[in-house]
Amino acid sequence: MTNMETLPRILLAGMNSGCGKTSITCGILKALTDRGIRIQSYKCGPDYIDPMLHSHITGQPCRNLDPFFSTEEELRELMAKDSRKADFSVVEGVMGYYDGIGVSCEKSTHTVSAATKTPTILILNTKGMSHTMIPLISGILSYRENPVCGVILNRCSKGLYQMIKPEIERELPVKVAGYFPNDDSVHIGSRHLGLMTAAEIENLDEVIARLGALAEECIDLDLLLRLGEKAPVLPEKSSLRPDTLSAKSSEPKTADDETVTPTAQPAPVRIAVAWDKAFCFYYQENLDILRQEGAELVYFSPVSDRHLPENIGGIYLGGGYPETYRKELSENLSMKEDICRAAAKGMPVLAECGGFMYTCDQLVETDGSAMPMLGLIHTDVQMTPRLSMEFGYVTMEALRDTPFFDKGTQIRVHEFHYSKAAEKGNVCRMEKSTGRSWTGMYVEGNVMAGYPHLYFHNCRNVARRFVQLAAEHMENVR
């Protein structure tokens, strides 16, 4: 492969959501991996499901690149850090190429591709069109300065591909890197929060194998590799913002503005991380940062395990689909008793979105049927048929001091849920870029829960305090 310093890479961007980005990305990842190429994959934006599919294929943790949480410089450095360990990197975009916050282009896939100068391949769903492909692609190319250099035609017959490819390349400065036929056998199922998770797809390996075979047959992988090798060098040394910064008095504090001295720990403190079919939405970066702050992560299943792991100092309940497994969660009394007993003794618990739903009194379905949950947070959660109006990127500001952050701290977060709490939390003020605001987040003792998903690169001191609280709890119970 090419000299590692060049960090060869491509970004696969869609014209719109549902155009086939994930299926084609998975096919390319599989085909390149089968060639013996070490792949580092990335996903733009706040996504957990696509990264699980990527990781299943490559055998390496997929990373998120999110311009809402990271500056353009940080995006370049985050990409460089992990790409150096691979032969080739593949980034999957999110939504349409220029779709950002609200109806703007800000914080979009284009932001990531332009900031990292990654050669970009457009994926176009060609169903029902022929020559119209050309002005559509032309519009993307001319709208903003961008590194788009190729296109893949999805849901396209071989015959149409052979006819339209020379026309596109004659009229536009892009290479047509292949096509994907319309094949229902490689469909990846979906539901209200997106695609089904890797663990839920019974014939996943068969689907991935078929996608890889299609990519090898229908996509010019050698062309993609050549285009990726033209990517410019990324920064060699990280200048990511330090873990602790001194905030200017005229500016609101962020979660990285606090000065926190790490607790001296003779050994890593064990933090139990819920990971099963109900809870599996975690940023890989969050898990890495917890380890860097001194945590040893031990995984458990609130669905099927009878008890918490032994000798733990904290519990991390991530997002997922607790509503799908509400009966199993509700009836696992010994696990619920363990978690409630630990929280009552002061063990810190961090619960995000689906994890928050599990900490509430009851989980109520759309038909009104209810199942008792942990009861650590005294409100019910009601499932809704529509996505919450609070979904999307949010900035939250602490209205009071908590064990996890101080009053005035601002943290950028993301929400995405088809449910609502009967009583809103009152710990933070939440605000979207549109100006819409509300109160949210719940803190009861050392339990912090709420719909927001945290990204610890953006709020490292929350992770640090969580680990410190866990270490202090372990000391207190000895």
C-alpha positions in Angstrom: 0.0 0.0 0.0 0.9 3.7 -0.2 3.3 5.3 2.4 1.3 5.6 5.6 2.1 9.3 5.9 -0.2 10.0 3.0 -3.1 8.5 4.9 -5.1 7.3 1.9 -8.8 7.6 2.4 -12.2 8.2 0.7 -15.5 9.5 1.9 -18.8 8.0 0.7 -21.5 10.7 0.6 -25.2 10.4 -0.3 -27.3 12.7 -2.3 -30.0 12.1 0.3 -30.9 9.8 3.2 -32.0 6.3 2.1 -29.9 6.4 -1.1 -28.0 3.3 -0.2 -24.9 4.7 1.6 -24.7 2.1 4.3 -25.2 -0.9 2.1 -22.6 0.3 -0.4 -20.2 1.3 2.3 -20.6 -2.1 4.0 -20.0 -3.8 0.6 -16.8 -1.8 0.0 -15.5 -2.4 3.5 -16.1 -6.1 3.1 -14.5 -6.3 -0.3 -11.4 -4.3 0.7 -11.1 -6.3 4.0 -11.3 -9.6 2.0 -8.4 -8.3 -0.1 -6.3 -8.2 3.1 -6.3 -4.4 3.4 -6.4 -3.0 6.9 -9.4 -0.6 7.0 -10.2 2.1 9.5 -13.8 3.2 9.1 -15.5 6.4 10.3 -19.1 7.6 10.4 -20.1 11.2 10.1 -22.5 12.6 12.7 -24.1 11.1 15.8 -24.7 7.5 14.8 -24.3 4.3 16.7 -25.8 1.6 14.4 -23.8 2.1 11.2 -20.5 2.0 13.3 -21.5 -1.4 14.7 -21.9 -2.7 11.2 -18.6 -1.2 10.1 -16.8 -2.8 13.1 -18.4 -6.2 12.5 -16.9 -6.2 9.0 -13.5 -4.7 9.6 -12.8 -6.1 13.1 -11.7 -2.6 14.2 -13.7 0.0 16.2 -15.4 2.5 13.9 -15.0 6.2 14.9 -17.4 9.1 14.7 -16.5 12.4 13.1 -19.0 15.0 14.1 -18.4 18.7 13.3 -21.0 19.8 15.9 -18.8 18.3 18.7 -15.4 18.9 17.1 -13.6 21.8 15.4 -12.3 21.4 11.9 -8.8 21.1 13.2 -9.9 18.4 15.7 -11.7 16.5 12.9 -8.4 16.3 11.0 -6.5 15.2 14.0 -9.0 12.7 15.1 -8.9 11.1 11.7 -5.1 11.2 11.5 -4.8 9.5 14.9 -6.5 6.3 13.9 -5.9 6.3 10.1 -2.2 5.9 10.8 -2.9 2.4 12.1 -4.5 1.3 8.9 -3.7 0.8 5.2 -6.8 2.7 4.0 -9.7 4.7 5.6 -13.3 4.8 4.6 -15.7 7.5 5.9 -19.5 7.1 5.6 -21.4 10.3 5.4 -24.7 11.2 7.0 -28.0 12.3 5.3 -27.5 14.3 2.1 -24.0 15.7 1.4 -25.0 19.3 2.2 -27.6 18.5 4.9 -26.5 20.1 8.2 -28.1 21.7 11.3 -31.7 22.6 10.6 -32.0 23.4 6.9 -28.4 24.8 6.7 -25.2 23.3 5.3 -23.4 23.8 8.7 -21.9 20.7 10.4 -22.8 18.5 7.4 -20.9 15.7 5.6 -19.6 18.4 3.4 -18.0 20.0 6.4 -16.2 16.8 7.3 -15.0 16.1 3.7 -13.8 19.7 3.2 -12.1 20.0 6.6 -10.2 16.7 6.1 -9.8 17.2 2.4 -10.9 13.6 1.9 -11.6 12.5 -1.7 -15.4 12.1 -1.9 -17.5 9.7 -3.8 -21.2 10.6 -4.3 -23.8 7.8 -4.1 -26.8 8.5 -6.3 -30.0 6.5 -6.2 -30.7 6.3 -10.0 -34.1 4.6 -9.9 -36.4 6.2 -12.4 -33.8 8.4 -14.1 -31.1 8.4 -16.8 -29.7 11.7 -18.2 -31.1 13.6 -15.2 -28.2 12.1 -13.2 -25.9 14.5 -14.9 -27.4 17.9 -13.8 -28.0 16.4 -10.3 -24.3 15.6 -9.9 -23.4 18.9 -11.5 -25.4 20.8 -8.9 -23.5 19.1 -6.1 -20.2 19.8 -7.7 -20.9 23.5 -8.3 -22.7 24.5 -5.2 -19.7 24.7 -2.9 -16.0 24.1 -3.2 -15.6 20.4 -2.4 -13.3 17.4 -2.9 -15.9 15.3 -4.8 -14.1 13.3 -7.4 -16.3 10.3 -8.1 -19.8 8.8 -8.2 -21.4 5.4 -7.6 -24.7 4.7 -9.2 -27.1 2.8 -6.9 -30.1 0.8 -8.0 -28.8 0.9 -11.5 -28.8 -1.8 -14.1 -25.6 -2.9 -15.8 -27.0 -1.9 -19.2 -27.8 1.7 -18.0 -24.5 2.0 -16.2 -22.6 1.1 -19.4 -24.5 3.7 -21.4 -24.5 6.6 -18.8 -20.9 6.2 -17.5 -19.2 7.7 -20.5 -21.8 10.5 -20.7 -21.2 11.5 -17.1 -17.4 11.4 -17.5 -17.6 13.4 -20.7 -19.7 16.2 -19.2 -18.4 16.3 -15.6 -15.0 16.3 -13.9 -15.7 13.1 -12.0 -15.0 9.4 -12.4 -17.9 6.9 -12.3 -16.5 4.3 -9.9 -19.2 1.7 -10.4 -22.8 0.8 -9.7 -25.0 -1.3 -7.4 -27.9 -3.3 -8.9 -31.3 -3.4 -7.2 -31.1 -6.5 -5.0 -33.6 -7.1 -2.3 -31.5 -9.9 -0.8 -29.0 -7.4 0.6 -31.6 -5.2 2.4 -30.7 -4.2 5.9 -33.9 -3.9 8.1 -34.8 -0.7 9.8 -37.1 0.6 12.6 -38.0 3.9 14.3 -34.4 4.7 15.4 -32.8 3.7 12.2 -31.3 0.4 10.9 -31.5 -2.8 12.9 -28.4 -3.3 15.0 -25.7 -5.8 13.8 -26.7 -8.3 16.6 -30.3 -8.3 15.6 -29.8 -9.3 11.9 -30.0 -13.1 11.8 -28.4 -13.5 8.4 -26.0 -10.6 8.8 -22.9 -12.4 7.6 -24.7 -13.7 4.5 -25.9 -10.2 3.7 -22.4 -8.7 4.3 -20.9 -11.4 2.1 -23.3 -10.7 -0.7 -22.7 -6.9 -0.4 -18.9 -7.6 -0.6 -19.4 -9.8 -3.7 -21.4 -7.1 -5.4 -18.8 -4.5 -4.5 -16.0 -6.6 -6.0 -18.1 -7.3 -9.1 -19.7 -3.9 -9.8 -17.4 -1.3 -8.2 -14.0 -0.3 -9.5 -12.2 -0.8 -6.1 -8.8 -0.2 -7.7 -10.1 3.2 -8.8 -11.3 4.0 -5.3 -7.9 3.1 -3.9 -6.1 5.3 -6.4 -8.5 8.2 -5.7 -7.9 7.7 -2.0 -4.1 7.7 -2.4 -4.4 11.3 -3.7 -5.6 12.5 -0.3 -3.3 15.2 1.2 -1.3 14.5 4.3 -3.1 15.2 7.6 -1.3 16.7 10.7 1.3 14.4 12.2 1.0 15.6 15.8 -2.2 16.1 17.7 -2.9 19.6 19.0 -6.3 18.6 20.3 -7.5 21.0 22.9 -6.1 20.2 26.4 -8.2 18.3 28.9 -8.5 21.4 31.1 -8.7 25.0 30.0 -9.2 28.2 31.9 -12.4 29.9 30.8 -12.4 33.6 30.2 -14.6 35.4 32.7 -16.8 36.8 29.9 -17.5 33.4 28.3 -19.7 30.6 29.6 -17.8 27.6 30.9 -17.7 24.4 28.9 -17.1 20.9 30.4 -13.5 21.2 29.4 -13.0 24.5 31.2 -12.9 23.1 34.7 -9.6 22.4 36.4 -9.9 18.9 37.8 -6.9 17.0 39.2 -7.2 13.3 38.4 -7.6 11.1 41.5 -4.5 9.0 42.2 -5.6 5.4 41.7 -3.4 2.4 42.6 -5.4 0.3 40.1 -8.1 1.0 37.5 -11.6 1.5 38.9 -14.0 -1.0 37.4 -17.1 0.6 35.7 -19.9 -1.7 34.5 -21.1 -0.8 31.0 -24.5 -2.1 29.9 -24.1 -3.9 26.6 -26.7 -6.2 25.1 -29.5 -6.1 22.6 -31.3 -3.4 24.7 -28.3 -1.1 25.3 -25.6 -0.8 22.7 -25.5 2.9 21.6 -22.0 4.2 22.7 -19.4 6.3 21.0 -16.2 4.4 20.8 -14.4 7.6 21.9 -16.4 7.6 25.1 -15.3 4.2 26.1 -11.7 5.0 25.2 -11.7 8.2 27.3 -13.1 6.4 30.3 -10.2 4.0 30.1 -7.8 6.9 29.6 -9.2 8.4 32.8 -8.4 5.3 34.8 -11.5 3.0 34.3 -11.5 -0.7 33.6 -14.7 -1.4 31.6 -16.6 -4.5 32.4 -19.6 -5.3 30.3 -22.9 -6.8 31.5 -26.5 -7.4 30.3 -29.4 -5.9 32.1 -31.6 -8.2 30.0 -30.0 -11.6 30.7 -27.5 -11.3 33.5 -28.9 -12.0 37.0 -26.4 -9.7 38.8 -24.1 -6.8 38.3 -20.4 -7.6 37.9 -18.4 -7.7 41.1 -16.1 -5.0 42.5 -17.4 -2.2 40.4 -17.4 1.5 41.3 -19.8 2.9 38.7 -22.5 2.0 36.1 -22.8 3.4 32.6 -26.2 2.8 30.9 -26.0 3.8 27.2 -28.8 4.2 24.7 -30.5 1.5 22.7 -34.0 -0.1 22.5 -35.2 -0.7 26.1 -38.8 -0.4 24.8 -38.3 -3.5 22.6 -37.1 -5.5 25.6 -39.2 -3.9 28.3 -40.7 -7.2 29.5 -37.3 -8.8 30.0 -35.8 -5.7 31.7 -38.8 -5.3 34.0 -38.9 -9.0 35.0 -35.2 -9.2 35.7 -35.8 -8.4 39.4 -32.4 -9.5 40.7 -30.6 -7.1 38.3 -32.9 -4.3 39.1 -32.4 -4.9 42.8 -28.6 -4.9 42.4 -28.6 -1.6 40.5 -31.0 0.1 42.9 -29.0 -1.1 45.9 -25.7 0.1 44.4 -27.2 3.6 43.6 -28.7 3.8 47.1 -25.2 3.3 48.5 -23.9 6.2 46.4 -22.5 4.4 43.4 -22.4 6.8 40.4 -24.7 6.0 37.6 -24.6 7.7 34.2 -27.6 7.0 32.0 -28.2 8.3 28.4 -31.4 8.1 26.4 -32.4 4.4 26.5 -30.4 4.1 29.7 -32.4 7.0 31.2 -35.7 5.3 30.2 -34.5 2.2 32.2 -33.9 4.4 35.3 -37.4 5.8 35.3 -40.4 4.5 37.3 -42.3 3.1 34.4 -41.9 2.6 30.6 -45.3 3.1 29.1 -46.1 1.9 25.5 -48.2 3.8 23.0 -51.2 1.6 23.9 -51.0 2.6 27.6 -49.5 -0.6 28.9 -46.8 0.0 31.4 -43.8 -2.0 32.8 -42.0 -1.0 36.0 -38.3 -0.1 35.5 -35.6 0.8 38.1 -37.4 3.8 39.7 -34.1 5.7 40.3 -35.6 8.7 38.5 -39.2 9.5 39.6 -41.0 10.0 36.3 -42.6 7.8 33.7 -41.6 7.6 30.1 -44.2 7.3 27.4 -43.5 6.0 23.9 -44.7 8.2 21.1 -45.5 7.4 17.5 -43.4 10.4 16.3 -39.9 11.6 16.8 -39.6 14.0 19.7 -39.5 17.7 18.7 -36.4 17.9 20.9 -34.4 15.7 18.6 -31.1 16.9 17.1 -28.1 18.8 18.3 -28.6 20.7 21.6 -26.5 22.8 23.9 -27.2 22.3 27.5 -26.2 24.6 30.3 -26.1 23.5 34.0 -28.5 25.4 36.2 -26.9 24.2 39.4 -23.9 22.3 40.7 -24.0 18.6 40.4 -21.4 15.8 41.1 -20.8 15.6 37.4 -20.4 19.3 36.4 -20.7 22.8 37.9 -23.3 25.4 37.5 -22.9 27.4 34.2 -21.1 24.5 32.4 -22.1 24.2 28.8 -22.0 20.9 26.9 -23.0 20.1 23.3 -25.1 17.0 23.1 -27.5 15.1 20.8 -31.0 13.8 21.3 -33.0 11.3 19.2 -36.0 9.5 20.8 -39.6 8.4 20.2 -40.7 8.9 23.7 -41.3 11.7 26.3 -40.9 11.9 30.1 -44.0 12.8 32.1 -41.9 15.4 34.0 -39.0 17.2 32.5 -35.7 17.3 34.3 -34.7 20.7 35.8 -30.9 20.4 36.1 -30.0 22.0 32.7 -31.4 24.4 30.2 -31.5 22.9 26.8 -31.4 25.0 23.6 -31.4 24.2 19.9 -29.9 26.3 17.2 -33.4 27.5 16.3 -33.7 29.1 19.7 -36.2 26.5 21.0 -35.4 25.8 24.7 -36.6 23.6 27.6 -35.3 22.2 30.8 -33.9 18.7 31.0 -31.5 16.2 32.7 -32.1 14.6 36.1 -29.6 14.2 39.0 -30.6 12.3 42.0 -27.6 11.8 44.4 -24.9 10.3 42.2 -27.3 9.3 39.5 -27.3 11.5 36.3 -29.8 10.6 33.6 -31.5 12.2 30.7 -32.2 11.9 26.9 -28.9 13.6 25.8 -26.1 11.5 24.5 -22.7 12.9 25.6 -19.6 12.9 23.6 -16.6 12.9 26.0 -14.2 14.5 23.6 -16.5 17.5 23.9 -16.9 17.2 27.7 -13.9 15.2 29.0 -14.2 16.5 32.6 -17.7 14.8 32.8 -15.9 11.5 32.1 -13.1 12.4 34.5 -15.6 13.2 37.3 -17.5 10.0 36.7 -14.4 8.0 37.1 -13.4 9.9 40.2 -16.8 9.4 41.7 -16.5 5.7 41.0 -13.0 5.6 42.6 -14.3 7.5 45.7 -17.2 5.1 46.0 -14.9 2.1 45.9 -12.8 3.6 48.7 -15.9 4.4 50.8 -17.3 0.8 50.6 -14.0 -0.9 51.4 
